[in-house]
Amino acid sequence: METAALIVVAFALAVDAFSVATASGLVLPEVGWRRTLRLAWHFGLFQSLMTLAGFGSGEVLRMVAAWLVPWIAFLLLVIVGGNMLVEGYRSESEDSPKKKKDPTKGGMMVFLSVATSLDAFAVGVSLATVDFDLVFALLVIGFMAFGMTVLGMKLGEKIKRWGPVERYAQYLGGVVLIGIGVRILFEHLV
C-alpha cells in the first residue's frame, strides 16, 4: 500500500472523530488543552487499536464484522446523540441548569471512542489482504485521528464563540452524532 493511499484512508477514518470532536467542542463550557488532548489521545488510540483488531481477525469474524460493525456504530451514536438532545431539552426546561456531561471523561469518552473507531475495524480487515508495514499504518491512522480531533475540538470552540450557537450547542451536537450514525448505516445498506 502506498503512503498516499494510506493517508487518504486515515483521513477518511478520522472524519468521524473530527465531527464528534467538533460537537464536543460546541457542548463543553470550556474546551482547554487538557480536554482536547485527552479526547484526541483516546480517539487516536482507539482508531489504531480497532484497525489492529480488524487486521488480526479471522475469516468468520470478517463476515460478521462486515454486517455488524455499522449497526453497532449507528446504535452507539444514536444513543449518545439522543442523550445529548434530551439533556439539552432538560436543561432548557429546568430552572437550575443541570451540569452537562463531559464527552472527554469516563464512560462517555470510551463510548465515543468506540463509536468513532468501529469503521477502523473494517479497514483493518481489508488491510490484512494488502502488503504494507502494519506499524507504520497504525501510527498514520492514530496520528491522523489525533490531529483531526484536535482540529475538531478547536473548531467547535470557535463556532461556539460566534454567539447564539451556545444555546443550541447541545442540540447541534446531538444532531451531528445521530447524523454520523445514520450516514454509517446508510453507507452500509447502500
C-alpha positions in Angstrom: 0.0 0.0 0.0 1.4 3.4 -1.0 1.8 6.1 1.7 -0.5 8.5 -0.2 -3.3 5.9 -0.2 -2.8 5.2 3.5 -3.0 8.9 4.3 -6.3 9.1 2.4 -7.7 6.1 4.3 -6.5 7.5 7.6 -8.2 10.9 6.8 -11.4 9.1 5.8 -11.4 7.3 9.2 -10.7 10.5 11.1 -13.6 12.4 9.6 -16.0 10.9 12.2 -13.6 11.7 15.0 -13.4 15.3 13.7 -17.2 15.6 13.6 -17.7 14.2 17.1 -14.8 16.4 18.4 -16.5 19.5 16.8 -19.8 18.6 18.5 -17.9 18.1 21.8 -16.2 21.5 21.4 -19.6 23.0 21.0 -21.1 21.4 24.0 -18.3 21.9 26.6 -18.5 25.1 28.6 -14.7 25.4 28.3 -12.6 23.3 25.9 -9.0 23.8 27.1 -5.9 21.8 26.0 -6.3 19.1 28.7 -9.7 18.0 27.4 -8.6 18.4 23.8 -5.6 16.2 24.3 -7.4 13.6 26.4 -10.1 13.2 23.7 -7.5 13.3 20.9 -5.4 10.7 22.6 -8.3 8.3 23.1 -9.7 8.7 19.5 -6.2 8.2 18.0 -5.6 5.1 20.3 -8.9 3.5 19.5 -8.6 4.1 15.8 -5.2 2.3 15.8 -6.4 -0.5 18.1 -9.5 -1.2 16.2 -7.5 -1.3 12.9 -5.2 -3.8 14.6 -8.1 -5.8 15.9 -9.6 -5.9 12.4 -6.3 -6.9 10.9 -5.9 -9.8 13.3 -9.5 -11.1 13.0 -10.3 -14.4 11.3 -12.4 -15.1 8.3 -15.6 -15.7 10.2 -15.1 -12.6 12.2 -14.6 -10.7 9.0 -18.0 -11.7 7.7 -19.8 -10.9 11.0 -17.9 -7.6 11.3 -18.9 -6.5 7.8 -22.5 -6.8 8.7 -22.5 -6.0 12.4 -20.0 -3.1 12.8 -22.1 -0.4 11.0 -25.1 -1.3 13.1 -23.2 -1.1 16.4 -21.7 2.3 15.3 -25.2 3.5 14.4 -26.7 2.4 17.7 -23.9 3.9 19.8 -24.0 7.3 18.0 -27.8 7.5 18.1 -27.8 6.7 21.8 -25.2 9.3 22.6 -26.8 11.9 20.2 -30.2 11.2 21.6 -29.0 11.6 25.1 -27.5 15.0 24.2 -30.8 16.1 22.7 -32.6 15.0 25.9 -30.1 16.7 28.1 -30.4 19.9 26.0 -34.2 19.8 26.4 -34.0 19.1 30.2 -31.5 22.0 30.8 -33.8 24.4 29.0 -36.9 23.3 30.8 -35.4 23.3 34.3 -34.8 26.4 36.4 -31.4 25.4 37.6 -29.4 24.1 34.7 -28.1 20.6 35.2 -24.3 20.0 34.7 -23.7 18.8 31.2 -21.8 15.5 30.8 -18.2 16.0 29.7 -17.6 14.0 26.5 -13.9 13.9 27.3 -14.3 11.9 30.5 -15.3 8.5 31.7 -17.8 6.3 30.0 -18.9 9.0 27.5 -15.4 9.3 26.2 -15.0 5.5 25.8 -18.4 5.3 24.2 -17.5 8.0 21.7 -14.0 6.5 21.1 -15.5 3.1 20.2 -18.3 4.6 18.1 -15.9 6.7 16.0 -13.4 3.8 15.5 -15.7 0.9 14.5 -15.1 1.7 10.8 -11.3 1.3 11.5 -12.0 -2.3 12.4 -13.4 -2.9 8.9 -10.4 -1.1 7.4 -8.1 -3.4 9.4 -9.9 -6.4 8.0 -9.3 -5.1 4.4 -5.7 -4.2 5.2 -5.0 -7.8 6.0 -5.2 -8.6 2.3 -2.6 -5.9 1.3 1.2 -5.9 1.6 2.2 -2.9 3.9 4.1 -2.0 7.1 1.5 -2.6 9.8 3.2 -0.5 12.5 3.5 2.5 10.1 -0.1 2.2 9.1 -1.3 2.1 12.7 0.8 5.2 13.5 -0.5 7.1 10.5 -4.1 6.2 11.3 -3.7 7.0 15.0 -1.9 10.4 14.4 -4.4 11.4 11.8 -7.3 10.7 14.2 -5.4 12.6 16.9 -4.8 15.7 14.7 -8.4 15.8 13.3 -9.8 15.5 16.9 -7.7 18.5 18.0 -8.9 20.5 14.9 -12.5 19.5 15.6 -12.4 20.5 19.3 -10.9 23.8 18.4 -13.4 24.4 15.6 -16.3 23.6 18.0 -14.8 26.1 20.5 -14.5 28.8 17.8 -18.0 28.3 16.5 -19.5 28.5 20.0 -17.9 31.9 20.4 -19.8 33.3 17.5 -22.8 33.9 19.7 -26.2 32.3 19.9 -24.8 28.9 18.9 -24.1 28.1 22.6 -27.7 28.0 23.4 -28.3 25.3 20.8 -24.9 23.6 21.1 -26.4 20.5 22.9 -29.0 20.1 20.2 -26.5 20.6 17.4 -24.1 18.1 18.9 -26.8 15.5 19.3 -28.0 16.0 15.7 -24.4 15.7 14.4 -23.8 12.4 16.2 -27.1 11.0 15.0 -26.3 12.2 11.5 -23.0 10.4 11.6 -24.7 7.2 12.8 -27.3 7.4 10.0 -24.6 8.1 7.4 -22.6 5.0 8.6 -25.7 2.8 8.4 -26.8 4.2 5.1 -23.4 3.6 3.5 -23.6 0.0 4.8 -27.0 -0.6 3.5 -26.4 1.0 0.1 
